């Protein structure tokens, strides 16, 4: 009898332990599920914010890049202006476009927060995570090439113009007299025939090659990242 009672108590105790263990495992599973759901919610929030920031940067980048295209077009027209019958207003405008440079300054608030806080680890897609971390270096390389163009113009080309050009073509005269127009046109034609002037233009054009090459990389990477973000948002939602 005592043995049967002991056996029953032992089975009961074991049953109780099993129930407690099962309860703990279920609680842990629910907790893990809740944590996973919370992480996915945070991931979705970060992805949406990052997507908006990157889309804004793409719009800004396209505008800046198109300015560089216009600048290069103006530079080429000036290089080949010897046999062209451009008005003085057109020559001044071409010169202004050639020398006036733009720099890409992307928004980085969400990006920096994601990197500095370590929340980039919330992103489950490893390829997307890698590309997000890499985009900063690609953008920096592009901006470096932009700065080469800007710095050359500022440090070499503009000082040359100030020294050699008797009038300032950057003023874009609005009320120029006919005598001034004729004089300025003659002076600009002499500058077009100046070998140093055309060499400065050629060097600016050479530096812009880097802008266009790196620019294509920036645009392609932004597009790839946005596509990957869209795919992840669809999964998480």
C-alpha positions in Angstrom: 0.0 0.0 0.0 2.8 2.4 1.0 4.6 1.6 -2.2 1.5 2.3 -4.3 1.0 5.6 -2.5 4.6 6.6 -3.0 4.4 5.7 -6.7 1.2 7.8 -7.1 2.8 10.8 -5.4 5.9 10.5 -7.5 3.9 10.3 -10.7 1.8 13.3 -9.6 5.0 15.3 -8.7 6.5 14.4 -12.1 3.3 15.5 -13.8 3.3 18.7 -12.0 6.9 19.4 -12.9 6.2 18.6 -16.6 3.2 21.0 -16.5 5.4 23.7 -15.0 8.1 23.1 -17.6 5.6 23.2 -20.4 4.1 26.4 -19.0 7.5 28.0 -18.8 8.4 26.9 -22.4 5.1 28.3 -23.7 5.7 31.6 -21.8 9.2 31.8 -23.2 7.8 31.1 -26.7 5.2 33.8 -26.4 7.8 36.2 -25.1 10.1 35.4 -27.9 7.3 35.8 -30.4 6.4 39.2 -28.9 10.1 40.3 -29.0 10.3 39.1 -32.6 7.1 41.0 -33.5 8.5 44.1 -31.7 11.8 43.9 -33.6 10.0 43.5 -36.9 7.9 46.5 -36.1 11.0 48.6 -35.3 12.6 47.3 -38.5 9.6 48.3 -40.6 9.7 51.8 -39.0 13.4 52.3 -39.8 13.0 51.0 -43.3 10.1 53.3 -44.1 12.0 56.3 -42.7 15.2 55.4 -44.5 13.3 54.9 -47.8 11.9 58.4 -47.5 15.3 59.9 -46.8 16.9 58.0 -49.7 14.1 59.0 -52.2 14.6 62.6 -51.2 18.3 62.3 -51.8 17.7 60.8 -55.2 15.6 63.8 -56.2 18.3 66.1 -55.0 21.1 64.1 -56.6 19.3 64.1 -60.0 19.0 67.9 -59.9 22.7 68.3 -59.0 23.8 65.8 -61.6 21.8 67.5 -64.4 23.5 70.7 -63.5 26.9 69.0 -64.0 25.7 67.8 -67.4 24.7 71.4 -68.3 28.0 72.7 -67.1 29.9 70.2 -69.2 27.8 71.0 -72.2 28.7 74.7 -71.7 32.4 73.9 -71.3 32.4 72.0 -74.6 30.7 74.8 -76.4 33.3 77.3 -75.2 36.2 74.9 -76.1 34.7 74.8 -79.7 33.5 78.4 -79.8 36.2 79.7 -82.2 34.1 79.2 -85.3 30.8 80.0 -83.7 28.9 83.2 -84.0 27.8 83.4 -80.3 26.4 86.7 -79.0 28.2 88.2 -76.0 25.2 87.3 -73.8 25.5 83.7 -74.8 29.3 83.6 -74.2 28.8 85.1 -70.7 26.1 82.6 -70.0 28.2 79.7 -71.1 31.1 80.9 -69.0 28.9 81.3 -66.0 27.6 77.7 -66.4 31.2 76.4 -66.9 32.5 78.0 -63.7 29.5 77.7 -61.4 29.5 74.4 -59.7 27.0 72.5 -57.5 27.7 70.0 -54.7 25.5 67.1 -53.6 24.7 67.4 -49.9 22.5 64.4 -49.0 20.2 64.2 -46.0 21.9 61.9 -43.5 19.7 62.2 -40.3 18.0 58.8 -40.5 21.1 57.1 -42.0 23.4 58.4 -39.2 20.9 57.5 -36.5 20.6 54.0 -37.9 24.4 53.5 -38.0 25.4 55.2 -34.8 22.7 53.6 -32.7 23.4 50.1 -34.0 19.8 49.8 -35.1 21.1 48.7 -38.5 21.3 45.3 -36.9 17.5 45.2 -36.9 17.6 44.8 -40.7 17.4 41.1 -41.4 18.4 41.3 -45.1 22.2 41.0 -45.1 22.6 42.3 -48.6 20.5 45.4 -47.8 22.4 45.9 -44.6 25.7 45.8 -46.5 24.5 48.2 -49.2 23.2 50.7 -46.6 26.6 50.6 -44.8 28.5 51.0 -48.1 26.5 53.9 -49.7 28.2 56.5 -47.6 31.6 55.7 -49.0 30.2 55.8 -52.6 28.7 59.2 -52.0 31.9 60.5 -50.4 33.9 59.4 -53.5 31.4 61.3 -55.7 31.5 64.5 -53.6 35.3 64.3 -53.7 35.2 64.4 -57.5 32.8 67.4 -57.3 35.2 69.2 -55.1 38.0 68.6 -57.5 36.1 70.5 -60.2 35.0 73.2 -57.7 38.5 73.7 -56.3 40.2 73.8 -59.7 37.8 76.5 -60.8 38.2 78.5 -57.6 42.0 78.2 -57.3 43.2 78.3 -60.9 40.6 79.2 -63.5 38.8 82.2 -61.8 42.2 83.8 -60.8 43.3 83.4 -64.4 40.1 85.1 -65.7 40.4 87.9 -63.1 44.0 88.6 -64.3 43.5 88.2 -68.0 39.9 89.3 -68.8 39.5 93.1 -68.9 35.8 92.8 -67.9 33.9 90.4 -65.6 31.9 87.9 -67.5 30.3 86.6 -64.3 28.3 89.8 -63.9 25.9 88.8 -66.6 25.3 92.4 -67.7 21.6 93.2 -68.2 21.8 96.7 -69.5 24.9 96.7 -71.6 25.2 99.4 -74.2 25.9 98.5 -77.8 29.4 99.8 -77.5 30.0 97.7 -74.4 28.5 94.6 -76.2 30.9 95.0 -79.1 33.9 95.6 -76.8 33.1 92.7 -74.5 32.5 90.4 -77.5 35.9 91.3 -78.9 37.6 90.7 -75.6 35.9 87.4 -75.1 36.8 86.3 -78.7 40.5 87.0 -77.8 40.1 84.9 -74.7 38.6 82.0 -76.7 41.8 82.1 -78.8 43.9 82.0 -75.7 45.6 78.6 -75.3 45.7 78.8 -71.5 42.0 79.6 -71.4 41.1 76.5 -73.4 43.5 74.3 -71.4 41.7 75.4 -68.2 38.4 74.4 -69.8 39.9 71.1 -70.8 41.1 70.4 -67.3 37.7 71.2 -65.9 36.1 68.8 -68.4 38.7 66.1 -67.5 37.8 66.4 -63.8 34.1 66.1 -64.6 34.7 62.6 -66.0 35.1 61.4 -62.4 31.9 63.2 -61.4 29.9 61.4 -64.1 31.5 58.0 -63.5 31.0 58.2 -59.7 27.6 59.8 -60.2 26.3 56.7 -62.1 27.4 54.6 -59.2 25.6 56.8 -56.6 22.4 56.7 -58.6 22.5 53.0 -59.2 23.2 52.2 -55.6 20.4 54.4 -54.3 18.0 52.7 -56.7 19.1 49.2 -55.7 18.8 50.1 -52.0 15.3 51.5 -52.5 14.3 48.4 -54.4 15.6 46.1 -51.6 13.8 48.2 -49.0 10.5 47.9 -50.8 11.0 44.1 -50.9 11.7 44.0 -47.2 8.7 46.3 -46.3 6.4 44.0 -48.3 7.8 41.0 -46.3 7.5 42.7 -42.9 4.0 44.1 -43.5 
